[in-house]
Amino acid sequence: MLDSFETEGEFCMVTEYAPGELFQILEDDHQLPEDEIKKIAVQLIQALHYLHTNRIIHRDMKPQNILVGPKQQIKLCDFGFARAISADTNVLTSIKGTPLYMAPELVKEQPYNHTVDLWSLGVILYELAVGRPPFYTDKIVSLIQLIVNENVKYPETMSDEFKSFLSGLLQKDPAKRMTWPEILQHPFARETAVQMQNREALERQVRRLPTFYEENLRLLANKNDALQRSVEWKPVDPETGLVLRTNQKSHDEVRMPSQVEDMMHVWKTYEADTAGLDAGFVRLLDAPHLLVHVTQALMGADMACLRTALYVVHRALQQVSKASHPLSAAHVTVVHALRAAFLSHLPRIMMHTSRDNALQMIRSLMLPVGREGPDSNCALEIGGIVWLLQETNVVVADVPLLSKVLKWLGTTLDHADKSVVVYDAIAHDKPELIPMLCGLLGHHDATIATYALFALASLVHPNEAFWDVDMPFPVTAAASSSAAASSPDKLQRLRSTYALRIKLHTDVSTALFKAGLEPLLANVNVELATAQACDDDDDDDPHTMLTNVLKVLFYSCRVSSPVSKRAAATVQQFHTVLDRLNRSERYFALECLAVCQRRGVLSTRTSSALFRHEMARRPRHALHHSAACSLLSETVEGDEAVAMAAVDLVPLLFLPKHHSSAKVHDLLNCFGLRASGVADSCVIVLYRVVASLMKHGHSDLVHQVLIDLETHDHWSVFCALLESGGDDGLSPWGLFCLLKLIRALTEHMTETDQFLPPHLERQRTLVPLLVSLLRPAHIQHLLVWPDVVGGGLQAVKAMVHAIVKIVSMPFMLADVSEELVFRTQELLYESGCVGLLLGILSQHALEMELLVKFLSRLVTSSPHFAVQFVDAHGLALVKSQRLLEPATTPPHLVQDALVLLSHIARSSRAHYASIDAANLMPELRDLLQSPDPTLRAKACNCVGNLSRHSNHFYDHFAQPLPPTQTSLVDGLLTCVQDPGDVLTRRYACFAIGNAAFYTDQLSRALQPAIPHLVHHLHDPDVKTRSNAAAALGNLVRQSATCCVDLVVHHAPYSLLECAFDETDLGTRRVALFSLGNLCEYELCRQSMTSTDALFGHSLQGLCDDSTDDLVKKY
């Protein structure tokens, strides 16, 4: 507890802030490795030991009551159920706490003592290791029975030491439960001397209390003033011991000095104010004429006064940097003004006063105070550093002074609150700084070369703490219910920061190639030669000399092919020393190998062996795995032999579960940006191996890859990546490559019976996950993700098309299992794929061909999809996207849209209102007149289906439409006599027949078609003959309006001839049925008997000769 106070209604306690709970870690990570659990256990044991030593039982130990501090320190909290045990009472019987973590004696309401906390500790540690408590159910009675009766089951993967510790805590009999001091002496909980020292140092650090109130500072200042006024504080004569009289003035008594007054006296007064370790800087910064005095000292000729002024200001700024409370706004303004004054007068001090004065000024400017000031101060600071480095005779020749300037640059780069301004000033205003630093890499003094190297490393990979532009990848953001869309300002910062990163990397690479590359490579060789074996895989100091050298080399090679070529010989030897490098060094070494492999400047012979070696080490760090996969993927690209050899490595391409540590984040994020995720390279290497094998026809090896993927459960990893991005490890580019990989594998499995059963089962999970990527949340996150790092509209297009290509595969390939088609239909329907695709098409300008074809296939495959299409306003989309207009839409896309519309009309009368509302008749009328015969034919078929279920559209068919004032009936009359295309004639006959089926309101308008229909009874195409026969019968189905024209054009007799001569049974049936419709009318019967006196006898003969029941009936 830091403080406490009381209000009218409450007692308030101020405690330190712990930003997380152990419960949240369990929710996020589910399980932790044992080394992490041990760190937590040791701290909990210390806490419980302290409580129990003071005879206090917590009684509510659970993950929600264990807080995690900013430096991973563990805090036990919430003592609402805790109580002390009196000296003569060691058992209690009241039940308190959380049942899930209760000891058996508690749930049985038996007497208990402090060992109930030890049981709870065992349950918590078990849950951290396994992901769930040892006894778990959502029914309270069953839970109590499990706690009392069931034995704890330990996983086989648990170490013997950890299992021994847990089994000691999780004894149902409290008398047998491990207790103090046995717990402290157990191998799992026992600390080494170094571990104990580190823990205690951390505890001392985090227990440092802040000063919360201004009055504390005032009280401290008042006590100091009282002390200075006391007799004991006043100077005395060393011989007599008497107090000397002084005439010292405070800063409040100092007036503006006149020309005759001594400025030195003023600064001696200031010096006295800032003496000691108290808050003297407050009195100095409150001085009304301080800035004037500083300016006069900087511009004056009195060197002694200048030295004192620089010393006093430096001491005050030091006190500010160590102050335990923030400065007031007025004091902040003064500090900013002091820095600005120093920066503006730095050249004069350097050139016209002593070297020591310049050093003192630089020391003050290096202090981490006032850097949050105006942007102009940042530019002045970089300008001052560049000016000093340009002064070759004065500064560069003076090694100590040059060293101090470079250290000043380092603090500016690594600790600037306005990093963006600083780096932008270097890139655009002072780009000459970079060649200067590169030139210093070969300096004869090793310290200077080191400082220059560290500055370059900061320029290419700065401190991540000040670059607030990082965002979760779209697939992860979409999976998180709490992830809000990034603001436009942040997105703009991301774009500008990416451009800044590219420019700085390019400038460093260019300058390095001109001067500094050889010393850099020599430095690499020296560091590699002296590298010691790294026994501890947790040794991950990111600031070693070798790490910084490799950073500069990696980013330079990545943007420059010439640098890669000159560095190739050095980079080639990295594979021999990887085992001697720490985590950060190994990561950048592997990335250097990968980028040089991509440049084609390295031999591929060692890459596969290197990957195998790295995987054999079973790397615990996702970064190493990612970098090794990156190297292998570059080796596989374009090399068939390497791809074939890489098949054996597929079992090693596991993806580590935990990616999100701070170290991983810092190394992957450059300028706060991530263009790639830690899981990307694992996916890419798999895809490149499979693509190469399929390209070169190695089906047997693809079989082996599929077997390995099944055996090692890689498919579950793929599904996890699709669902949430694998703990934010999958970038948009990585997601696209994963989709391409799944497509390639799916195509092979679909064509192979061996893999069909597991593929069918996997579809239940895979298809919904794929469709979920089409959700508006993910589309929006991907759309706003800047295109410079793999997002934007092009990424949306690529992802949507990749998904459609996967899920449409069963409908597109020949000889596909019917079960697979049915299963895919079912899953696509349940996941709402049609509506999601239509939503994307309505809001984003995507290429329509693939998507409309897919939607057309779905709608034609099942009427259920037609309902989804209509409900999702798909018909309005057809209109708004002008999909039925050949002038703006490719013909094959118009064809797919026509098929889609035709099947919607055909599937149900319920869709007619939506079709009517879409107002598509003008487009259909124009398509009936299209020069493209395929479009004419499909338009006729669509019109026919529009009248399949009712006469809803009959009036629309006859209505003249602008601009030509022709109708759909006019178009059908033209198409029915089409001389060149059989399909157009076939479907025109079909449409005319349906247009006359329900009422006779179009009969008179359709009469001109009669001679052509009669003619088509002899068409070579059997379907055309059938449709023509049906149309002739339908024209008299509702009235005798067309009888005269039918008789005039010999329709009855022609139908009779068709019935006799037709070889197709179906067409013969239709002809007889239509002839029956005509015979309902006297005029038609007379026409038949006048033409053929034996008409009745002929029909009887046809009936007798036929074996078909319907023919006999008709």
ABEGO torsion letter per residue (X at the ends): XABBBBBAABBBBBBBBBABBAAAAAAAAGBBBAAAAAAAAAAAAAAAAAAAAAGBBAGABBAAABBBBAAGBBBBBGAAABBBBBAABABBABBBEBAAABBAAAAAGBBBBAAAAAAAAAAAAAAAAAGBBABBBABAAAAAAAAAABBBBBBAABBAAAAAAAAAAABABAAABBBOAAAAABAAABBBAAAAAAAAAAAAAAABBBBABAAAAAAAAAAAAAAAABAAABBBBAAAGBBBBBABBBAAABBBBBAABBAAAAAAAAAAAABEABBAAAAAAABAAAAAAAAAAAABABAAAAAAAAAAAAAAAAAAAABABBBBAAAAAAAAAAAAAAAAAAAAAAAABBAAAAAAAAAAAABBBGAABBAAAAAAAAAAAAAAAABAAAAAABAAAAAAAAAAAAAAAAABABAAAAAAAAAAABAAAAAAAAAAAABABAAAAAAAAAAAAAAABBBAAABBABBBBAAAAAABAABBBBBAAAAAAAAAAAAAAAAAAAAAAAAAAABGAAAAAAAAAAAAAABBBBABAABABAABAAAAAAAAAAAAAAABAAAAAAAAAAAAAAAAAAAABBAAAAAAAAAAAAAAAAAGABBAAAAAAAAAAAAAAGBABAAAAAAAAAAAAAAABGBAAAAAAAAAAAAAABBBABAABAAAAAAABBGGBBABBAAAAAAAAAAAAAAAAAAAGBAAAAAAAAAAAAAAGAAAAAAAAAAAGGGGABBAAAAAAAAAAAAAAAAAAAABAAAAAAAAAAAAAAAAAAAAAABAAAAAAAAABBAAAGBEAAAAAAAAAAAAAAAAAAAABBGBBAAAAAAAAAAAAAAGAAAAAAAAAAABBBBAAAAAAAAAAAAAABAAAAAAAAAAGAAAAAAAAGAABAAABBAAAAAAAAAAAAAAAAABAAAAAAAAAAGAAAAAAAAAABABAAAAAAAAAAAAAAAAABAAAAAAAABBBOAAGBBAAAAAAAAAABAABAAAAAAAAAAAAAAAAABAAAAAAAAAAAAAAAAAAABABAAAAAAAAAAAAAAAAABAAAAAAAAAAGAAAAAAAAAAABABAAAAAAAAAAAAAAAABAAAAAAAAAABAAAAAAAAAAAAABABAAAAAX
